[in-house]
Amino acid sequence: MEWPILWRSCAVDAAPPMPSETLTLRHVTKRFGGVTAVSDVSFDIPPGRITGLIGPNGAGKSTLVNMIAGVLTLSEGDIRLGSRLLSQAPAFEVARSGIARTFQNIRLLAEASVLDNVLVGFHRLERASLASHLLGLPASWRETRDLRARARDLLNRFGMQRYAEYPAGGLSYGHQRRVEMMRALATQPRLLMLDEPVAGMNDVEAAELGDIFASLARDGMAVLLIEHNVPFVMRLCAEINVLDTGRLIASGPPGTVMRDPAVIAAYLGTG
Amino acid sequence: MGLGVYQSLFDVFLLNCGFAFSQFIVLRAGVFSIASAAYAGIGGYATAILVTRYGVSAPVAVAAATALGLIVAGVLSIPLARLRGVYQAIATLAFVEIVVSLGFYAEDLTGGAMGINGIPKLVGTGTLCVALGAVLYLMVAIDRSGLGRAFDTVRQDETVAGSLGISVQRSHAIAFIISGGIGGLFGGLQSLYVYSIEPQQFGFALLVSMLASIVLGGRGTVIGPIIGTAILTALPELARPLAENRPLIHGLLLIVIINYLPHGVADSLALLRRRRRAANAV
């Protein structure tokens, strides 16, 4: 039992994360009582590129992300990853199918160290059985040891190794964002949803992260970027979807979308 | 004389540690269950009845008590899965009350208010040490495993846990069932240590002392419950004249600790050490 498991966890390291698949949203609708927060939204989030989602405050962006993540149930429509229907799946099953996210308001385990925060991200890849966890069998502690090493690699990649033992809650805002991102990446996702990942960062920090997002997409990951920073979105995204009052008012390449009169009116204001 | 007193105090400490770990494991996973007193009662009565009435041997009776704790907790975890926080506390408190009243009213089985007397004393310091050692091993194994990481995540943020593929319900149920097993085990051992049991010893007072030892010691590290129990067991003995007022001391200690060391003694120390190490590193 143990050897194939070890082999598998090593293999994941070497190979690209997982077969890439497109996330498709079809007629996705969410009503809270009488209020329709998201109405009849359809678009695709294909692998290998960054798809943007923008819109003014209250447009329904976070509601949409929460529906994809399985935190909110859909009132209508469906969401699929490849051929797998995720509309009714609870959050942990959505995560296990390969969808990771960061949160608009950073959510770290404040008491735990940076390393431990990243380590929990590997949960989806854990293969040791419940019995081996309870009995402290080698399968369990070897797995912990291997994953700890991989967590350190991830820290190195983000230039965070010297904060490994630091309590995550005590880090600066920008560093906390990085920890959240490392945790999401630790799940080896097919789709990564970034909810305002560079909010509150300066342009240099934002550009650094932008390069990381671009390289993830190049490696075959599907990335959904929700962001207020329009130049940032324009620079990174191959396609931008614009939400306003719960409806999708425009989709397409950045240049086209940003010239769309409806977008200018809704998002940038009519002046 | 002296040594015997300390030994029995040590035995009480070992028993209380066991109970404290039954409470610890659920809190660690973010389940606000206070059902451990009930598991202790179930295990205690099961063992006493099996030994005094059916002449079952001690190891078998204690094993049965443990199994019963596991099963009852497993069943109880189903209706409790949807509850959180204070609602879990109230529901499990109701369960404790049910077990205590069964002790009172199922007289044919439990001896009612008189309890069960004349239980042979078949458990000594050695057995208690072995049992606690086994529980400690389990706790450390969980602590160092993915299961411990899942528990910690669920406790701190259920939404994050879900977003990482951790099933909150499963984690809660596992913690709950382990808690039941440990409670049943130490309830059974206690029965074979104290000669007689009665319903009210598994009621509110036990529940409060279990909770107090975790709040005092800390719920994030395995050493926490041991420190908490040691303080709670030793203090009334050190302040002999106050021993009668144990609940009062518990209460006062809790108020002081919650105010000055909100994470408990062990967790606060661990946090301090981590901060210091981090400060040196950065």
Boltz contact constraints between the chains, C-beta under 6 A:
constraints:
  - contact:
      token1: [A, 91]
      token2: [B, 162]
      max_distance: 6.0
  - contact:
      token1: [A, 92]
      token2: [B, 162]
      max_distance: 6.0
  - contact:
      token1: [A, 92]
      token2: [B, 165]
      max_distance: 6.0
  - contact:
      token1: [A, 92]
      token2: [B, 166]
      max_distance: 6.0
  - contact:
      token1: [A, 92]
      token2: [B, 167]
      max_distance: 6.0
  - contact:
      token1: [A, 95]
      token2: [B, 163]
      max_distance: 6.0
  - contact:
      token1: [A, 95]
      token2: [B, 164]
      max_distance: 6.0
  - contact:
      token1: [A, 95]
      token2: [B, 165]
      max_distance: 6.0
  - contact:
      token1: [A, 96]
      token2: [B, 165]
      max_distance: 6.0
  - contact:
      token1: [A, 101]
      token2: [B, 163]
      max_distance: 6.0
  - contact:
      token1: [A, 107]
      token2: [B, 157]
      max_distance: 6.0
  - contact:
      token1: [A, 107]
      token2: [B, 160]
      max_distance: 6.0
  - contact:
      token1: [A, 109]
      token2: [B, 156]
      max_distance: 6.0
  - contact:
      token1: [A, 120]
      token2: [B, 149]
      max_distance: 6.0
  - contact:
      token1: [A, 120]
      token2: [B, 153]
      max_distance: 6.0
  - contact:
      token1: [A, 120]
      token2: [B, 164]
      max_distance: 6.0
  - contact:
      token1: [A, 121]
      token2: [B, 164]
      max_distance: 6.0
  - contact:
      token1: [A, 123]
      token2: [B, 164]
      max_distance: 6.0
  - contact:
      token1: [A, 123]
      token2: [B, 165]
      max_distance: 6.0
  - contact:
      token1: [A, 123]
      token2: [B, 166]
      max_distance: 6.0
  - contact:
      token1: [A, 124]
      token2: [B, 165]
      max_distance: 6.0
  - contact:
      token1: [A, 126]
      token2: [B, 146]
      max_distance: 6.0
  - contact:
      token1: [A, 133]
      token2: [B, 145]
      max_distance: 6.0
  - contact:
      token1: [A, 133]
      token2: [B, 147]
      max_distance: 6.0
  - contact:
      token1: [A, 136]
      token2: [B, 141]
      max_distance: 6.0
  - contact:
      token1: [A, 140]
      token2: [B, 145]
      max_distance: 6.0
  - contact:
      token1: [A, 144]
      token2: [B, 144]
      max_distance: 6.0
  - contact:
      token1: [A, 165]
      token2: [B, 277]
      max_distance: 6.0
  - contact:
      token1: [A, 165]
      token2: [B, 278]
      max_distance: 6.0
  - contact:
      token1: [A, 166]
      token2: [B, 278]
      max_distance: 6.0
  - contact:
      token1: [A, 167]
      token2: [B, 274]
      max_distance: 6.0
